[in-house]
């Protein structure tokens, strides 16, 4: 096959519940010049069979089956097989807008200084109900400051990256089991521009199986190490601990799950924020909000979108 413009990287582990909508949204892209490399990371549900079905029907899809190795190593395996000019990320529980790749490629073609481009997104719950759009900063300097503080300000499954830049930095750092995207954004920003377009081009699914829910303690450890490494590379003083990032993350997650109507997770994260900064009134205000406004604001995500 001729070299595609985009190589899409996806790792799947027991993703059967949401996999078909994710795959359908890729197949339906208005920009068709891509390859999809999917690593089945030792799934024990019907994901392998579903992926093989899609690969049999579409020559652009390549499925690699392997024993479970984790997300970071799986993404690097997919990257080693990629041939496209651009690398796109996609998760098995999210849904692309049909014009996502077309909009991102057009932007990157016009801005050669940009190495990594994220987009806005529309949050959806486990059942696919819309929780509303999420705005993303378009200021590269602000994004880099946020990342240096330990806060991820690009949505990983929305990004499009120049393959040459990905290879130059060596792909994802396998030292990190989580938050590998934060490390990626910091290292790419040391080569060129990392930016968002504030336009929703993905439905980002919030549910209890998200890594941010299941592995929050590991995320704290990885984030601290990633931020320290970035400061060392740049000759900056290494911050002592990451209380601000840990506190901010938990407040954001509490509000996120309150919006989704998941009181249990909302209260869990609000209480964690209080434990980190018990004397800060905003910690307690976050808990108050989760207890009084934990009502999902939902609408049909299909309305107004093809």
N, C-alpha and C positions, 0 to 999 in steps of 0.2 A: 504494500500500500504506500502511496505517497506520504511524505512527512506532513503531519497535521500541524495546524497553527497552535492548538492547545492540547496538552495532556492533562486529563483530569485524574487526580489521585483520590482514591477512596479506600478506607479500611473498614471492614465489616466484621463485627463479632456479635453473633446472636441478634441480628437486626431485623429479623423476620417481620415484626409488627409494622414497621414503617418503611420497609425497603422498597416495596413496589411504587408508592408515590414518589419517592426520591428518584428511582430509576426512570420512571415515566417522565419526570420533569427534565431529566437530562436528554433523553431521546427526543423530546419535543422542542429542544432549543432551536431558535430561529437561525443561529449561527451553527452550522452543521459540521464545520471542519475541525473535528476534535477526535481524540481517542480517549477512551475511559479505561483506566487500569484499576481494577478492583482486587484488593487482597482480602480473601476470606481467611480471617485470622483464627482458624480453629473453631469455627462455629459448630454448635451441637444442635441447632434448630434447623429449620428448612431454608435458611439463607443460602447455603451452597447450591441447592437445587434451583432456587429462584434465580440466582446469579447466572448459572449455566443456561437457564432458559433464555434469559435476555441476551447472553453472548451468542447463542445459537441463532437468534433472530436478527442480530445487528453486528456486522463485521467490525464496527468501531470499538466494540467492547471486548476487553481481554480480562479473564478471571484467573487469578493465581490462588491456589489452595495451599495452605501451610498449617503446621501446628501453631498453637497460640504463642505469639512473640511480643504482643503489646502494640499499642498504637504507634509509638515513635519509630520502632524498628520496621513496622509494616509500611509506614509512609516512606521511609528511606528505600525499602525494597521496591515499592512502586516507582519512586523517583529514578532508581537505577534502570528501570525499563522504559522510562519516558523518552520520547523523541521530539516532542513539540517545542515550538519557540517559547510558548508560555506554559506555566504550570498553574492549574486551577485546583482548588480544594473543594471537596464536597463531603458531607457526612451522610450516613445512611438513614438519618431520621429527619432530615431537612428537605425542603422543596425549593427548587430554583424557579424564579419567574422565567417565562419563555425567552425574554430578551436579555437575560443576564449576560451571557457570553458576548453577544453582539455589542452591548453597551461598553463592556469592559475592554474588549479588544480595540474598539474605536478610540477609547480614551488613551490606552497605552500606545497605540500607533501615533497619536498626536503628541504624546509627552514622553520622549525617549529618556528623559532624566528620571522618570518614575520607575522604580524597580518592583514595587509591590503596591497593589491597589485593592483596598477593601471597599465595601459598599454598606449602605444602610440595610436594614432588614425589617420585616414585619414579624413580630413574635406570635407564635401559635401555641396552644396547649396540647396535651397528649391526644386529644380527640380532633385536633385540627382547627379548633375555633380561634379566630383572630383575637389577639390581645393588644393590637395596635402597632403602629410603626415606631421604630427606634432611630433617633437621629444620631449621626456619627460626625465627629469633627473632621473638617477638611484642611486643618492647619498642621503641616508636617512637624513643625517645631513643638506644638502643643502635644501632639501624639508621642513624640520622642520623650518629652518630659514626663508624660504619664507613664510610659513604659519604664523609664528609669526609676520611677517611684513604685513600680511593681503592679501597676494597673494596666490591664490589657484593653486597648482602645480601638482595636480592629476586631471584627468578628471573623474568626479563623475560617469557617466554611464559606466565606464570601470572597476570599482573596484570589487574585490573579498575579503571578510573579514571573518575572523573566527567568527562563530556565538557566541561562548562563550565570545569572547572579546566584541562583540556588546552588548550582554546582560549585561556584567560586567559594562559597562559605561552607561547603561540605554537607549541605542538606540539614536535616534536623539533628540536633545533638542528642545522641542516645543515652547520655547521662541522666536525662530528665524523663521520668515516666509520665508526667503531666506538665501542663503549662509550656509545652515545647513551642507553642506559637509565640509566646512572649519573648523567648530567647531568639527565635527566628526574626521577629520584627526588629529587635535591638541590633542584631548583627547585620541585617540588611540596611538599616539606617546608617550604618558606618560606611556603606559603599555608595549609597544614593538616596533617593527620596522614597519614603513610605507614606502613603496618603490614602484617604477615603474619598469616595464620591457620596455625598449625602442623598442617596437615592435608594429606596428599598428595592432590592433585586433578589431577595431570598426570604422564604418563610423559615424562621429559626424556631425549632420546636423546643419548648421548655417542659421537662418532665422529670420524674424522680430518678431516672436512670442516667441523667447527664453526669459527666465526670465531676463537674463542680459540686454536685450533691454527694456522690459516692466517695470521692477521694479528696475532700477538702483539706485534711491534715497533710496529705502528701503534697498538695498544691502549695501550702504554706512553705514547706521545706524547699520545694523546687523553686518557687518564686524568690525566696531569700538568696538561694545560691545563684540564680540567673542574674539578679540585680547586682550582686556582689561581683560577679564575673564581668558584667558590662562596665561597672565602675573601674575595675582594674584595667581593662583594655583601654579605657579612655583616659586613664591617669587621674581619675576623680577619687575623692575620699570615699571609702566604703561605708555606707550607712550601717548603723548598729541595729540589727533586727529590722523587722518590717511591720511595726504595729499599725502605722497609718494605712498601708495597703491591706493588711488583714482586716482591720476595722471597716474600711470603706467597702471592701468586697462583701462582707457579711451584711452590711446595711443595704447594699444594692441587691443582694440575693433575697433579703427579707422583703423588700418592696416588690421585687420581681414575682415572688411566689404569692404575695398578697394580691397582686394584680391578677394572677392566674387562678385565684380562689383556693389555693392550697394553704390552709391555715397552719397545718402541722409543720410544713417546711418553713413557712414564713416566720413562725414563732421560734423555731429552732435556730434560724440564722440571727434573728433579733437578739435572742438570749446570748448567743456567742459574741455578738457585738458588745453587749453589756459586760460580759466577762473580760473582754479586752480593755474597754474603757468605761469602767463603772461610774466614774464621776462626770462623764460627759453627758449633758442633757440630751444631745441628739441620739445617743444610744437608747435612752429610755423613750424618746419620742418615736423612734423607729418601732419599738415594741408596741407603743400606743397605737400607731397607725396599723400595724398588722392585726391588732385585736379589734379595731373599730371599722376598718375599711377593707376587710379581706373578702371582697366580693368581685368576681371576675367581670371585667368589662369586655364582653365578647360580641363579635359580629362575624358574619360569614366571610371568610377570606377570599371567596371566589367572586364576590361582588366587586365590580370595577376592575377585575383582572381576567385575562383570557386563560 
